[in-house]
Each structure stands twice: as structure tokens, then as C-alpha cells.
């Protein structure tokens, strides 16, 4: 059974192999970890390899949009699988999302954070995201003249300015606002 392992290494210069401390060998083309002197590699042996006290690399939580509603439902289109919403200028959208761990469970965190949004023409906006027990809500009014066009929120924008421990993964979403 293949498993991903993270462990300290030393190089065996004579054979071009990387040698695990217990003499288990891996080819030198395994992925180097960010921590010098360590490696992450696929291992298909039957031994249970110890991690030698190294913390398991953390996976950032995933922000998943679960629902989008509009105050103009007959004029708005939501396609969550493509991460796209189409609505008329003047509409107000409400987004609901969940912050999930790597197993898919909702993390019971409560906080609020800024949500930068950028129009493809270069305009920037800022929304407030409120999280209660891992469920995030955002209200986005597209009511100002000039709000028409494509607006986007992506992972880079969400994480900008957040400490590394608070950063999250996010597939992004585009809101296309048309003139009504």
C-alpha cells in the first residue's frame, strides 16, 4: 500500500539513492520538502515508518460555497460547480460557505474577516465575511451604477494580509453583473 511519508534523510553519494535512517532506500527523485534535510515521498513497503517527531504537514482548511441567493431570483443564475454567478445590476447576493478541515468536517470557528473583491476593470471592493461555528455568510450588494462587469474573489485575495495560521484554500468565484 502506498503512503506519503515525511522523514529526515541523508544522501548516499555513491549510489545516487536517498537513504532513510533505517536503511530503507528511496530514489533521489522524491519531492524535497520545504524543510532542508527532509523529504516527502511515496513509500510502498510494509513497515510502519515513524515520523521521528516531525509534525505532520498541515493542510489549510477549505472554504466551500454552499449556497448563493439573490433578492432577484428570477433574473439571477448560480452555477456553483463552475464557481460562477450571473445577476443584474441592482441585485444583492447572499453567500453561505463552510470552512472545512481535510476530512470535510465543518470547523467550529467563529470570527469575521475582510473579503476583497476585484472588478476585471481594476476596481476594488471590500465585503465583510462573518463566520459562526464554521458557517460563513457574506452579503454583496451590486447596487451602485458602474457595478456591472465581472467581479472576482480568489484564494490570493482572501489570504492577503492574513497570518499563515488563518489562511484557507478557496476555489474562487466570479460574479458577472449585467445592466438590467
C-alpha positions, 0 to 999 in steps of 0.5 A: 500500500502506498503512503506519503511519508515525511522523514529526515534523510541523508544522501548516499553519494555513491549510489545516487539513492536517498537513504532513510535512517533505517536503511530503507532506500528511496530514489533521489527523485522524491519531492524535497520538502520545504524543510532542508534535510527532509523529504516527502515521498511515496513509500510502498513497503510494509513497515510502519515508518515513524515520523521521528517527531516531525509534525505532520504537514498541515493542510489549510482548511477549505472554504466551500460555497454552499449556497448563493441567493439573490433578492432577484431570483428570477433574473439571477443564475448560480452555477456553483460547480463552475464557481460562477454567478450571473445577476443584474445590476441592482441585485444583492447576493447572499453567500453561505460557505463552510470552512472545512478541515481535510476530512470535510468536517465543518470547523467550529470557528467563529470570527469575521474577516475582510473579503476583497473583491476585484472588478476585471476593470481594476476596481476594488471592493471590500465585503465583510465575511462573518463566520459562526461555528464554521458557517460563513455568510457574506452579503454583496450588494451590486447596487451602485451604477458602474457595478456591472462587469465581472467581479472576482474573489480568489484564494490570493485575495482572501489570504492577503494580509492574513497570518499563515495560521488563518489562511484557507484554500478557496476555489474562487468565484466570479460574479458577472453583473449585467445592466438590467 
